[in-house]
């Protein structure tokens, strides 16, 4: 088990398994931006969604916080360039 708490955020409640490890918190919500906003300073973020526009929106919101310890995103090179251009 990882030595951290993992918040698994998704609007698609039916995709969550019945059981998760003890350090995983399920967040079934259609407002993941609220989870980003409420995360403590020094939080780590990993964005892996099914929707490029949601990836982009969350990435911009995370980058504007400027107090995160880590931010990673699964995406294509064009998406990364677009995020970087938007925050410059």
PyMOL Python script that loads the backbone (N, CA, C, O; Angstrom):
from pymol import cmd

cmd.read_pdbstr("""\
ATOM      1  N   UNK A   1       0.845  -1.171   0.000  1.00  0.00           N
ATOM      2  CA  UNK A   1       0.000   0.000   0.000  1.00  0.00           C
ATOM      3  C   UNK A   1       0.898   1.244   0.000  1.00  0.00           C
ATOM      4  O   UNK A   1       1.907   1.298   0.704  1.00  0.00           O
ATOM      5  N   UNK A   2       0.514   2.225  -0.793  1.00  0.00           N
ATOM      6  CA  UNK A   2       1.266   3.479  -0.843  1.00  0.00           C
ATOM      7  C   UNK A   2       1.125   4.222   0.480  1.00  0.00           C
ATOM      8  O   UNK A   2       0.069   4.172   1.110  1.00  0.00           O
ATOM      9  N   UNK A   3       2.188   4.915   0.907  1.00  0.00           N
ATOM     10  CA  UNK A   3       2.127   5.655   2.172  1.00  0.00           C
ATOM     11  C   UNK A   3       1.484   7.032   1.989  1.00  0.00           C
ATOM     12  O   UNK A   3       2.077   8.057   2.325  1.00  0.00           O
ATOM     13  N   UNK A   4       0.276   7.036   1.459  1.00  0.00           N
ATOM     14  CA  UNK A   4      -0.440   8.284   1.214  1.00  0.00           C
ATOM     15  C   UNK A   4      -1.930   7.987   1.082  1.00  0.00           C
ATOM     16  O   UNK A   4      -2.345   6.831   1.007  1.00  0.00           O
ATOM     17  N   UNK A   5      -2.714   9.041   1.054  1.00  0.00           N
ATOM     18  CA  UNK A   5      -4.150   8.896   0.801  1.00  0.00           C
ATOM     19  C   UNK A   5      -4.391   9.237  -0.661  1.00  0.00           C
ATOM     20  O   UNK A   5      -3.943  10.277  -1.144  1.00  0.00           O
ATOM     21  N   UNK A   6      -5.090   8.372  -1.354  1.00  0.00           N
ATOM     22  CA  UNK A   6      -5.422   8.579  -2.758  1.00  0.00           C
ATOM     23  C   UNK A   6      -6.904   8.922  -2.843  1.00  0.00           C
ATOM     24  O   UNK A   6      -7.751   8.152  -2.393  1.00  0.00           O
ATOM     25  N   UNK A   7      -7.212  10.077  -3.419  1.00  0.00           N
ATOM     26  CA  UNK A   7      -8.608  10.424  -3.681  1.00  0.00           C
ATOM     27  C   UNK A   7      -8.894  10.091  -5.135  1.00  0.00           C
ATOM     28  O   UNK A   7      -8.336  10.714  -6.039  1.00  0.00           O
ATOM     29  N   UNK A   8      -9.742   9.131  -5.362  1.00  0.00           N
ATOM     30  CA  UNK A   8     -10.118   8.683  -6.700  1.00  0.00           C
ATOM     31  C   UNK A   8     -11.400   9.419  -7.053  1.00  0.00           C
ATOM     32  O   UNK A   8     -12.452   9.154  -6.471  1.00  0.00           O
ATOM     33  N   UNK A   9     -11.317  10.338  -7.999  1.00  0.00           N
ATOM     34  CA  UNK A   9     -12.420  11.230  -8.328  1.00  0.00           C
ATOM     35  C   UNK A   9     -12.963  10.889  -9.709  1.00  0.00           C
ATOM     36  O   UNK A   9     -12.213  10.819 -10.683  1.00  0.00           O
ATOM     37  N   UNK A  10     -14.269  10.680  -9.782  1.00  0.00           N
ATOM     38  CA  UNK A  10     -14.911  10.404 -11.068  1.00  0.00           C
ATOM     39  C   UNK A  10     -16.404  10.627 -10.915  1.00  0.00           C
ATOM     40  O   UNK A  10     -16.978  10.326  -9.867  1.00  0.00           O
ATOM     41  N   UNK A  11     -17.030  11.148 -11.947  1.00  0.00           N
ATOM     42  CA  UNK A  11     -18.482  11.347 -11.930  1.00  0.00           C
ATOM     43  C   UNK A  11     -19.230  10.049 -12.201  1.00  0.00           C
ATOM     44  O   UNK A  11     -20.416   9.926 -11.895  1.00  0.00           O
ATOM     45  N   UNK A  12     -18.530   9.096 -12.772  1.00  0.00           N
ATOM     46  CA  UNK A  12     -19.173   7.838 -13.174  1.00  0.00           C
ATOM     47  C   UNK A  12     -19.132   6.831 -12.022  1.00  0.00           C
ATOM     48  O   UNK A  12     -18.294   5.929 -12.003  1.00  0.00           O
ATOM     49  N   UNK A  13     -20.025   6.992 -11.088  1.00  0.00           N
ATOM     50  CA  UNK A  13     -20.076   6.201  -9.861  1.00  0.00           C
ATOM     51  C   UNK A  13     -20.062   4.700 -10.127  1.00  0.00           C
ATOM     52  O   UNK A  13     -19.488   3.934  -9.353  1.00  0.00           O
ATOM     53  N   UNK A  14     -20.687   4.285 -11.208  1.00  0.00           N
ATOM     54  CA  UNK A  14     -20.789   2.856 -11.511  1.00  0.00           C
ATOM     55  C   UNK A  14     -19.443   2.211 -11.850  1.00  0.00           C
ATOM     56  O   UNK A  14     -19.344   0.985 -11.893  1.00  0.00           O
ATOM     57  N   UNK A  15     -18.418   3.011 -12.088  1.00  0.00           N
ATOM     58  CA  UNK A  15     -17.103   2.468 -12.433  1.00  0.00           C
ATOM     59  C   UNK A  15     -16.243   2.131 -11.220  1.00  0.00           C
ATOM     60  O   UNK A  15     -15.243   1.425 -11.353  1.00  0.00           O
ATOM     61  N   UNK A  16     -16.611   2.619 -10.054  1.00  0.00           N
ATOM     62  CA  UNK A  16     -15.819   2.328  -8.865  1.00  0.00           C
ATOM     63  C   UNK A  16     -16.021   0.879  -8.438  1.00  0.00           C
ATOM     64  O   UNK A  16     -17.140   0.370  -8.490  1.00  0.00           O
ATOM     65  N   UNK A  17     -14.954   0.213  -8.018  1.00  0.00           N
ATOM     66  CA  UNK A  17     -15.109  -1.157  -7.526  1.00  0.00           C
ATOM     67  C   UNK A  17     -15.792  -1.162  -6.155  1.00  0.00           C
ATOM     68  O   UNK A  17     -15.847  -0.135  -5.477  1.00  0.00           O
ATOM     69  N   UNK A  18     -16.300  -2.302  -5.762  1.00  0.00           N
ATOM     70  CA  UNK A  18     -16.953  -2.427  -4.458  1.00  0.00           C
ATOM     71  C   UNK A  18     -15.958  -2.274  -3.313  1.00  0.00           C
ATOM     72  O   UNK A  18     -16.306  -1.773  -2.244  1.00  0.00           O
ATOM     73  N   UNK A  19     -14.727  -2.706  -3.537  1.00  0.00           N
ATOM     74  CA  UNK A  19     -13.705  -2.631  -2.490  1.00  0.00           C
ATOM     75  C   UNK A  19     -12.466  -1.941  -3.035  1.00  0.00           C
ATOM     76  O   UNK A  19     -12.053  -2.178  -4.170  1.00  0.00           O
ATOM     77  N   UNK A  20     -11.881  -1.085  -2.211  1.00  0.00           N
ATOM     78  CA  UNK A  20     -10.625  -0.409  -2.543  1.00  0.00           C
ATOM     79  C   UNK A  20      -9.693  -0.523  -1.346  1.00  0.00           C
ATOM     80  O   UNK A  20     -10.152  -0.772  -0.232  1.00  0.00           O
ATOM     81  N   UNK A  21      -8.391  -0.346  -1.556  1.00  0.00           N
ATOM     82  CA  UNK A  21      -7.465  -0.378  -0.425  1.00  0.00           C
ATOM     83  C   UNK A  21      -7.832   0.678   0.623  1.00  0.00           C
ATOM     84  O   UNK A  21      -8.514   1.656   0.316  1.00  0.00           O
ATOM     85  N   UNK A  22      -7.383   0.477   1.836  1.00  0.00           N
ATOM     86  CA  UNK A  22      -7.727   1.347   2.942  1.00  0.00           C
ATOM     87  C   UNK A  22      -7.301   2.792   2.783  1.00  0.00           C
ATOM     88  O   UNK A  22      -7.881   3.679   3.410  1.00  0.00           O
ATOM     89  N   UNK A  23      -6.301   3.046   1.957  1.00  0.00           N
ATOM     90  CA  UNK A  23      -5.824   4.420   1.775  1.00  0.00           C
ATOM     91  C   UNK A  23      -6.461   5.114   0.571  1.00  0.00           C
ATOM     92  O   UNK A  23      -6.018   6.194   0.180  1.00  0.00           O
ATOM     93  N   UNK A  24      -7.494   4.510  -0.022  1.00  0.00           N
ATOM     94  CA  UNK A  24      -8.163   5.097  -1.185  1.00  0.00           C
ATOM     95  C   UNK A  24      -9.525   5.628  -0.758  1.00  0.00           C
ATOM     96  O   UNK A  24     -10.329   4.914  -0.158  1.00  0.00           O
ATOM     97  N   UNK A  25      -9.769   6.901  -1.080  1.00  0.00           N
ATOM     98  CA  UNK A  25     -11.061   7.532  -0.818  1.00  0.00           C
ATOM     99  C   UNK A  25     -11.772   7.751  -2.152  1.00  0.00           C
ATOM    100  O   UNK A  25     -11.228   8.384  -3.057  1.00  0.00           O
ATOM    101  N   UNK A  26     -12.972   7.230  -2.264  1.00  0.00           N
ATOM    102  CA  UNK A  26     -13.779   7.394  -3.468  1.00  0.00           C
ATOM    103  C   UNK A  26     -14.495   8.744  -3.409  1.00  0.00           C
ATOM    104  O   UNK A  26     -15.143   9.062  -2.412  1.00  0.00           O
ATOM    105  N   UNK A  27     -14.379   9.525  -4.460  1.00  0.00           N
ATOM    106  CA  UNK A  27     -15.068  10.817  -4.574  1.00  0.00           C
ATOM    107  C   UNK A  27     -15.919  10.775  -5.845  1.00  0.00           C
ATOM    108  O   UNK A  27     -15.449  11.118  -6.930  1.00  0.00           O
ATOM    109  N   UNK A  28     -17.163  10.355  -5.696  1.00  0.00           N
ATOM    110  CA  UNK A  28     -18.084  10.304  -6.840  1.00  0.00           C
ATOM    111  C   UNK A  28     -18.728  11.682  -6.977  1.00  0.00           C
ATOM    112  O   UNK A  28     -19.673  12.011  -6.259  1.00  0.00           O
ATOM    113  N   UNK A  29     -18.209  12.476  -7.902  1.00  0.00           N
ATOM    114  CA  UNK A  29     -18.700  13.846  -8.056  1.00  0.00           C
ATOM    115  C   UNK A  29     -18.600  14.288  -9.513  1.00  0.00           C
ATOM    116  O   UNK A  29     -17.726  13.836 -10.253  1.00  0.00           O
ATOM    117  N   UNK A  30     -19.487  15.158  -9.903  1.00  0.00           N
ATOM    118  CA  UNK A  30     -19.389  15.734 -11.244  1.00  0.00           C
ATOM    119  C   UNK A  30     -18.744  17.122 -11.190  1.00  0.00           C
ATOM    120  O   UNK A  30     -18.785  17.872 -12.165  1.00  0.00           O
ATOM    121  N   UNK A  31     -18.153  17.452 -10.044  1.00  0.00           N
ATOM    122  CA  UNK A  31     -17.435  18.728  -9.905  1.00  0.00           C
ATOM    123  C   UNK A  31     -16.014  18.475  -9.382  1.00  0.00           C
ATOM    124  O   UNK A  31     -15.694  18.841  -8.251  1.00  0.00           O
ATOM    125  N   UNK A  32     -15.171  17.854 -10.200  1.00  0.00           N
ATOM    126  CA  UNK A  32     -13.810  17.574  -9.745  1.00  0.00           C
ATOM    127  C   UNK A  32     -13.006  18.844  -9.462  1.00  0.00           C
ATOM    128  O   UNK A  32     -12.026  18.802  -8.718  1.00  0.00           O
ATOM    129  N   UNK A  33     -13.412  19.966 -10.047  1.00  0.00           N
ATOM    130  CA  UNK A  33     -12.717  21.221  -9.771  1.00  0.00           C
ATOM    131  C   UNK A  33     -12.822  21.581  -8.289  1.00  0.00           C
ATOM    132  O   UNK A  33     -11.899  22.184  -7.742  1.00  0.00           O
ATOM    133  N   UNK A  34     -13.917  21.228  -7.635  1.00  0.00           N
ATOM    134  CA  UNK A  34     -14.071  21.487  -6.207  1.00  0.00           C
ATOM    135  C   UNK A  34     -13.073  20.669  -5.392  1.00  0.00           C
ATOM    136  O   UNK A  34     -12.586  21.134  -4.361  1.00  0.00           O
ATOM    137  N   UNK A  35     -12.768  19.463  -5.843  1.00  0.00           N
ATOM    138  CA  UNK A  35     -11.768  18.628  -5.169  1.00  0.00           C
ATOM    139  C   UNK A  35     -10.397  19.268  -5.309  1.00  0.00           C
ATOM    140  O   UNK A  35      -9.629  19.315  -4.347  1.00  0.00           O
ATOM    141  N   UNK A  36     -10.088  19.758  -6.493  1.00  0.00           N
ATOM    142  CA  UNK A  36      -8.810  20.462  -6.708  1.00  0.00           C
ATOM    143  C   UNK A  36      -8.725  21.664  -5.775  1.00  0.00           C
ATOM    144  O   UNK A  36      -7.703  21.872  -5.121  1.00  0.00           O
ATOM    145  N   UNK A  37      -9.784  22.448  -5.711  1.00  0.00           N
ATOM    146  CA  UNK A  37      -9.773  23.654  -4.889  1.00  0.00           C
ATOM    147  C   UNK A  37      -9.625  23.357  -3.402  1.00  0.00           C
ATOM    148  O   UNK A  37      -9.026  24.146  -2.671  1.00  0.00           O
ATOM    149  N   UNK A  38     -10.162  22.233  -2.950  1.00  0.00           N
ATOM    150  CA  UNK A  38     -10.125  21.931  -1.521  1.00  0.00           C
ATOM    151  C   UNK A  38      -8.893  21.135  -1.092  1.00  0.00           C
ATOM    152  O   UNK A  38      -8.710  20.885   0.099  1.00  0.00           O
ATOM    153  N   UNK A  39      -8.058  20.740  -2.026  1.00  0.00           N
ATOM    154  CA  UNK A  39      -6.846  19.984  -1.681  1.00  0.00           C
ATOM    155  C   UNK A  39      -5.899  20.877  -0.887  1.00  0.00           C
ATOM    156  O   UNK A  39      -5.830  22.082  -1.125  1.00  0.00           O
ATOM    157  N   UNK A  40      -5.173  20.287   0.050  1.00  0.00           N
ATOM    158  CA  UNK A  40      -4.247  21.099   0.836  1.00  0.00           C
ATOM    159  C   UNK A  40      -3.023  21.520   0.022  1.00  0.00           C
ATOM    160  O   UNK A  40      -2.688  20.892  -0.982  1.00  0.00           O
ATOM    161  N   UNK A  41      -2.372  22.571   0.461  1.00  0.00           N
ATOM    162  CA  UNK A  41      -1.096  22.959  -0.161  1.00  0.00           C
ATOM    163  C   UNK A  41      -0.150  21.772  -0.064  1.00  0.00           C
ATOM    164  O   UNK A  41      -0.156  21.042   0.927  1.00  0.00           O
ATOM    165  N   UNK A  42       0.658  21.585  -1.094  1.00  0.00           N
ATOM    166  CA  UNK A  42       1.596  20.464  -1.114  1.00  0.00           C
ATOM    167  C   UNK A  42       0.995  19.171  -1.615  1.00  0.00           C
ATOM    168  O   UNK A  42       1.647  18.128  -1.572  1.00  0.00           O
ATOM    169  N   UNK A  43      -0.247  19.222  -2.091  1.00  0.00           N
ATOM    170  CA  UNK A  43      -0.905  18.018  -2.614  1.00  0.00           C
ATOM    171  C   UNK A  43      -0.257  17.587  -3.930  1.00  0.00           C
ATOM    172  O   UNK A  43       0.367  18.387  -4.628  1.00  0.00           O
ATOM    173  N   UNK A  44      -0.419  16.320  -4.243  1.00  0.00           N
ATOM    174  CA  UNK A  44       0.027  15.766  -5.519  1.00  0.00           C
ATOM    175  C   UNK A  44      -1.221  15.467  -6.353  1.00  0.00           C
ATOM    176  O   UNK A  44      -2.219  14.958  -5.841  1.00  0.00           O
ATOM    177  N   UNK A  45      -1.147  15.788  -7.634  1.00  0.00           N
ATOM    178  CA  UNK A  45      -2.273  15.589  -8.541  1.00  0.00           C
ATOM    179  C   UNK A  45      -1.833  14.733  -9.718  1.00  0.00           C
ATOM    180  O   UNK A  45      -0.749  14.928 -10.267  1.00  0.00           O
ATOM    181  N   UNK A  46      -2.673  13.792 -10.098  1.00  0.00           N
ATOM    182  CA  UNK A  46      -2.473  13.005 -11.308  1.00  0.00           C
ATOM    183  C   UNK A  46      -3.799  12.996 -12.052  1.00  0.00           C
ATOM    184  O   UNK A  46      -4.785  12.441 -11.568  1.00  0.00           O
ATOM    185  N   UNK A  47      -3.821  13.609 -13.222  1.00  0.00           N
ATOM    186  CA  UNK A  47      -5.047  13.744 -14.006  1.00  0.00           C
ATOM    187  C   UNK A  47      -5.053  12.693 -15.114  1.00  0.00           C
ATOM    188  O   UNK A  47      -4.161  12.656 -15.961  1.00  0.00           O
ATOM    189  N   UNK A  48      -6.074  11.843 -15.089  1.00  0.00           N
ATOM    190  CA  UNK A  48      -6.252  10.797 -16.109  1.00  0.00           C
ATOM    191  C   UNK A  48      -7.744  10.685 -16.363  1.00  0.00           C
ATOM    192  O   UNK A  48      -8.414   9.874 -15.724  1.00  0.00           O
ATOM    193  N   UNK A  49      -8.271  11.466 -17.264  1.00  0.00           N
ATOM    194  CA  UNK A  49      -9.716  11.402 -17.514  1.00  0.00           C
ATOM    195  C   UNK A  49      -9.995  10.854 -18.905  1.00  0.00           C
ATOM    196  O   UNK A  49      -9.080  10.550 -19.670  1.00  0.00           O
ATOM    197  N   UNK A  50     -11.260  10.738 -19.205  1.00  0.00           N
ATOM    198  CA  UNK A  50     -11.740  10.252 -20.500  1.00  0.00           C
ATOM    199  C   UNK A  50     -12.098  11.414 -21.419  1.00  0.00           C
ATOM    200  O   UNK A  50     -12.642  11.208 -22.504  1.00  0.00           O
ATOM    201  N   UNK A  51     -11.791  12.640 -20.982  1.00  0.00           N
ATOM    202  CA  UNK A  51     -12.283  13.829 -21.673  1.00  0.00           C
ATOM    203  C   UNK A  51     -11.176  14.888 -21.746  1.00  0.00           C
ATOM    204  O   UNK A  51     -10.751  15.415 -20.718  1.00  0.00           O
ATOM    205  N   UNK A  52     -10.717  15.193 -22.943  1.00  0.00           N
ATOM    206  CA  UNK A  52      -9.619  16.146 -23.097  1.00  0.00           C
ATOM    207  C   UNK A  52      -9.963  17.532 -22.574  1.00  0.00           C
ATOM    208  O   UNK A  52      -9.095  18.210 -22.024  1.00  0.00           O
ATOM    209  N   UNK A  53     -11.191  17.962 -22.729  1.00  0.00           N
ATOM    210  CA  UNK A  53     -11.548  19.292 -22.230  1.00  0.00           C
ATOM    211  C   UNK A  53     -11.538  19.312 -20.696  1.00  0.00           C
ATOM    212  O   UNK A  53     -11.177  20.324 -20.096  1.00  0.00           O
ATOM    213  N   UNK A  54     -11.927  18.217 -20.066  1.00  0.00           N
ATOM    214  CA  UNK A  54     -11.850  18.124 -18.607  1.00  0.00           C
ATOM    215  C   UNK A  54     -10.390  18.087 -18.162  1.00  0.00           C
ATOM    216  O   UNK A  54     -10.026  18.747 -17.188  1.00  0.00           O
ATOM    217  N   UNK A  55      -9.550  17.322 -18.863  1.00  0.00           N
ATOM    218  CA  UNK A  55      -8.110  17.314 -18.568  1.00  0.00           C
ATOM    219  C   UNK A  55      -7.568  18.737 -18.582  1.00  0.00           C
ATOM    220  O   UNK A  55      -6.873  19.163 -17.659  1.00  0.00           O
ATOM    221  N   UNK A  56      -7.896  19.453 -19.634  1.00  0.00           N
ATOM    222  CA  UNK A  56      -7.407  20.821 -19.813  1.00  0.00           C
ATOM    223  C   UNK A  56      -7.886  21.723 -18.675  1.00  0.00           C
ATOM    224  O   UNK A  56      -7.091  22.459 -18.089  1.00  0.00           O
ATOM    225  N   UNK A  57      -9.162  21.667 -18.366  1.00  0.00           N
ATOM    226  CA  UNK A  57      -9.742  22.493 -17.315  1.00  0.00           C
ATOM    227  C   UNK A  57      -9.088  22.213 -15.958  1.00  0.00           C
ATOM    228  O   UNK A  57      -8.733  23.140 -15.230  1.00  0.00           O
ATOM    229  N   UNK A  58      -8.933  20.937 -15.629  1.00  0.00           N
ATOM    230  CA  UNK A  58      -8.297  20.583 -14.355  1.00  0.00           C
ATOM    231  C   UNK A  58      -6.835  20.991 -14.332  1.00  0.00           C
ATOM    232  O   UNK A  58      -6.345  21.474 -13.311  1.00  0.00           O
ATOM    233  N   UNK A  59      -6.132  20.805 -15.438  1.00  0.00           N
ATOM    234  CA  UNK A  59      -4.719  21.179 -15.504  1.00  0.00           C
ATOM    235  C   UNK A  59      -4.529  22.671 -15.262  1.00  0.00           C
ATOM    236  O   UNK A  59      -3.649  23.073 -14.502  1.00  0.00           O
ATOM    237  N   UNK A  60      -5.336  23.472 -15.895  1.00  0.00           N
ATOM    238  CA  UNK A  60      -5.237  24.928 -15.710  1.00  0.00           C
ATOM    239  C   UNK A  60      -5.520  25.284 -14.250  1.00  0.00           C
ATOM    240  O   UNK A  60      -4.808  26.094 -13.657  1.00  0.00           O
ATOM    241  N   UNK A  61      -6.551  24.682 -13.677  1.00  0.00           N
ATOM    242  CA  UNK A  61      -6.924  24.971 -12.289  1.00  0.00           C
ATOM    243  C   UNK A  61      -5.797  24.580 -11.327  1.00  0.00           C
ATOM    244  O   UNK A  61      -5.485  25.325 -10.398  1.00  0.00           O
ATOM    245  N   UNK A  62      -5.194  23.420 -11.553  1.00  0.00           N
ATOM    246  CA  UNK A  62      -4.086  22.955 -10.698  1.00  0.00           C
ATOM    247  C   UNK A  62      -2.885  23.871 -10.843  1.00  0.00           C
ATOM    248  O   UNK A  62      -2.305  24.296  -9.845  1.00  0.00           O
ATOM    249  N   UNK A  63      -2.508  24.178 -12.075  1.00  0.00           N
ATOM    250  CA  UNK A  63      -1.325  25.005 -12.306  1.00  0.00           C
ATOM    251  C   UNK A  63      -1.490  26.408 -11.706  1.00  0.00           C
ATOM    252  O   UNK A  63      -0.518  26.991 -11.227  1.00  0.00           O
ATOM    253  N   UNK A  64      -2.679  26.936 -11.728  1.00  0.00           N
ATOM    254  CA  UNK A  64      -2.907  28.277 -11.159  1.00  0.00           C
ATOM    255  C   UNK A  64      -2.826  28.280  -9.635  1.00  0.00           C
ATOM    256  O   UNK A  64      -2.631  29.337  -9.036  1.00  0.00           O
ATOM    257  N   UNK A  65      -2.972  27.124  -9.000  1.00  0.00           N
ATOM    258  CA  UNK A  65      -2.823  27.043  -7.542  1.00  0.00           C
ATOM    259  C   UNK A  65      -1.405  27.425  -7.126  1.00  0.00           C
ATOM    260  O   UNK A  65      -1.199  28.153  -6.155  1.00  0.00           O
ATOM    261  N   UNK A  66      -0.441  26.919  -7.878  1.00  0.00           N
ATOM    262  CA  UNK A  66       0.972  27.225  -7.630  1.00  0.00           C
ATOM    263  C   UNK A  66       1.451  26.781  -6.241  1.00  0.00           C
ATOM    264  O   UNK A  66       2.427  27.333  -5.733  1.00  0.00           O
ATOM    265  N   UNK A  67       0.798  25.814  -5.623  1.00  0.00           N
ATOM    266  CA  UNK A  67       1.234  25.331  -4.309  1.00  0.00           C
ATOM    267  C   UNK A  67       1.236  23.805  -4.226  1.00  0.00           C
ATOM    268  O   UNK A  67       1.211  23.242  -3.131  1.00  0.00           O
ATOM    269  N   UNK A  68       1.265  23.138  -5.375  1.00  0.00           N
ATOM    270  CA  UNK A  68       1.225  21.678  -5.393  1.00  0.00           C
ATOM    271  C   UNK A  68       2.644  21.118  -5.349  1.00  0.00           C
ATOM    272  O   UNK A  68       3.598  21.772  -5.770  1.00  0.00           O
ATOM    273  N   UNK A  69       2.765  19.893  -4.830  1.00  0.00           N
ATOM    274  CA  UNK A  69       4.057  19.218  -4.783  1.00  0.00           C
ATOM    275  C   UNK A  69       4.366  18.493  -6.090  1.00  0.00           C
ATOM    276  O   UNK A  69       5.526  18.376  -6.484  1.00  0.00           O
ATOM    277  N   UNK A  70       3.323  18.008  -6.755  1.00  0.00           N
ATOM    278  CA  UNK A  70       3.502  17.258  -7.998  1.00  0.00           C
ATOM    279  C   UNK A  70       2.232  17.379  -8.818  1.00  0.00           C
ATOM    280  O   UNK A  70       1.128  17.391  -8.276  1.00  0.00           O
ATOM    281  N   UNK A  71       2.398  17.468 -10.124  1.00  0.00           N
ATOM    282  CA  UNK A  71       1.265  17.434 -11.049  1.00  0.00           C
ATOM    283  C   UNK A  71       1.673  16.628 -12.261  1.00  0.00           C
ATOM    284  O   UNK A  71       2.660  16.950 -12.924  1.00  0.00           O
ATOM    285  N   UNK A  72       0.924  15.589 -12.552  1.00  0.00           N
ATOM    286  CA  UNK A  72       1.147  14.773 -13.730  1.00  0.00           C
ATOM    287  C   UNK A  72      -0.160  14.612 -14.484  1.00  0.00           C
ATOM    288  O   UNK A  72      -1.241  14.657 -13.897  1.00  0.00           O
ATOM    289  N   UNK A  73      -0.049  14.425 -15.784  1.00  0.00           N
ATOM    290  CA  UNK A  73      -1.247  14.277 -16.595  1.00  0.00           C
ATOM    291  C   UNK A  73      -0.956  13.311 -17.736  1.00  0.00           C
ATOM    292  O   UNK A  73       0.061  13.416 -18.421  1.00  0.00           O
ATOM    293  N   UNK A  74      -1.864  12.377 -17.921  1.00  0.00           N
ATOM    294  CA  UNK A  74      -1.777  11.480 -19.063  1.00  0.00           C
ATOM    295  C   UNK A  74      -2.421  12.227 -20.225  1.00  0.00           C
ATOM    296  O   UNK A  74      -3.584  12.621 -20.141  1.00  0.00           O
ATOM    297  N   UNK A  75      -1.691  12.419 -21.284  1.00  0.00           N
ATOM    298  CA  UNK A  75      -2.260  13.147 -22.419  1.00  0.00           C
ATOM    299  C   UNK A  75      -1.320  13.132 -23.604  1.00  0.00           C
ATOM    300  O   UNK A  75      -0.216  12.590 -23.549  1.00  0.00           O
ATOM    301  N   UNK A  76      -1.777  13.726 -24.649  1.00  0.00           N
ATOM    302  CA  UNK A  76      -0.985  13.801 -25.861  1.00  0.00           C
ATOM    303  C   UNK A  76      -0.147  15.075 -25.840  1.00  0.00           C
ATOM    304  O   UNK A  76      -0.432  16.006 -25.086  1.00  0.00           O
ATOM    305  N   UNK A  77       0.869  15.104 -26.660  1.00  0.00           N
ATOM    306  CA  UNK A  77       1.789  16.240 -26.699  1.00  0.00           C
ATOM    307  C   UNK A  77       1.078  17.556 -27.010  1.00  0.00           C
ATOM    308  O   UNK A  77       1.413  18.590 -26.431  1.00  0.00           O
ATOM    309  N   UNK A  78       0.109  17.528 -27.910  1.00  0.00           N
ATOM    310  CA  UNK A  78      -0.636  18.755 -28.241  1.00  0.00           C
ATOM    311  C   UNK A  78      -1.368  19.310 -27.019  1.00  0.00           C
ATOM    312  O   UNK A  78      -1.414  20.523 -26.812  1.00  0.00           O
ATOM    313  N   UNK A  79      -1.937  18.415 -26.216  1.00  0.00           N
ATOM    314  CA  UNK A  79      -2.646  18.834 -25.015  1.00  0.00           C
ATOM    315  C   UNK A  79      -1.685  19.511 -24.038  1.00  0.00           C
ATOM    316  O   UNK A  79      -2.024  20.533 -23.442  1.00  0.00           O
ATOM    317  N   UNK A  80      -0.500  18.951 -23.873  1.00  0.00           N
ATOM    318  CA  UNK A  80       0.503  19.536 -22.992  1.00  0.00           C
ATOM    319  C   UNK A  80       0.907  20.922 -23.452  1.00  0.00           C
ATOM    320  O   UNK A  80       1.013  21.845 -22.645  1.00  0.00           O
ATOM    321  N   UNK A  81       1.130  21.068 -24.745  1.00  0.00           N
ATOM    322  CA  UNK A  81       1.478  22.402 -25.290  1.00  0.00           C
ATOM    323  C   UNK A  81       0.367  23.414 -25.036  1.00  0.00           C
ATOM    324  O   UNK A  81       0.635  24.564 -24.688  1.00  0.00           O
ATOM    325  N   UNK A  82      -0.868  22.986 -25.210  1.00  0.00           N
ATOM    326  CA  UNK A  82      -2.008  23.876 -25.009  1.00  0.00           C
ATOM    327  C   UNK A  82      -2.097  24.340 -23.551  1.00  0.00           C
ATOM    328  O   UNK A  82      -2.369  25.511 -23.285  1.00  0.00           O
ATOM    329  N   UNK A  83      -1.867  23.425 -22.614  1.00  0.00           N
ATOM    330  CA  UNK A  83      -1.887  23.791 -21.186  1.00  0.00           C
ATOM    331  C   UNK A  83      -0.771  24.775 -20.891  1.00  0.00           C
ATOM    332  O   UNK A  83      -1.005  25.797 -20.246  1.00  0.00           O
ATOM    333  N   UNK A  84       0.423  24.488 -21.345  1.00  0.00           N
ATOM    334  CA  UNK A  84       1.557  25.384 -21.079  1.00  0.00           C
ATOM    335  C   UNK A  84       1.320  26.782 -21.666  1.00  0.00           C
ATOM    336  O   UNK A  84       1.645  27.787 -21.034  1.00  0.00           O
ATOM    337  N   UNK A  85       0.766  26.836 -22.846  1.00  0.00           N
ATOM    338  CA  UNK A  85       0.495  28.124 -23.480  1.00  0.00           C
ATOM    339  C   UNK A  85      -0.559  28.910 -22.701  1.00  0.00           C
ATOM    340  O   UNK A  85      -0.497  30.137 -22.634  1.00  0.00           O
ATOM    341  N   UNK A  86      -1.508  28.215 -22.125  1.00  0.00           N
ATOM    342  CA  UNK A  86      -2.591  28.886 -21.403  1.00  0.00           C
ATOM    343  C   UNK A  86      -2.149  29.480 -20.070  1.00  0.00           C
ATOM    344  O   UNK A  86      -2.748  30.440 -19.587  1.00  0.00           O
ATOM    345  N   UNK A  87      -1.106  28.912 -19.479  1.00  0.00           N
ATOM    346  CA  UNK A  87      -0.668  29.428 -18.180  1.00  0.00           C
ATOM    347  C   UNK A  87       0.502  30.390 -18.292  1.00  0.00           C
ATOM    348  O   UNK A  87       0.918  30.967 -17.287  1.00  0.00           O
ATOM    349  N   UNK A  88       1.043  30.578 -19.489  1.00  0.00           N
ATOM    350  CA  UNK A  88       2.177  31.486 -19.636  1.00  0.00           C
ATOM    351  C   UNK A  88       1.723  32.924 -19.689  1.00  0.00           C
ATOM    352  O   UNK A  88       2.550  33.828 -19.810  1.00  0.00           O
TER     353      UNK A  88
END
""", "prot")
cmd.dss("prot")
cmd.show_as("cartoon", "prot")
cmd.util.cbc("prot")
cmd.orient("prot")
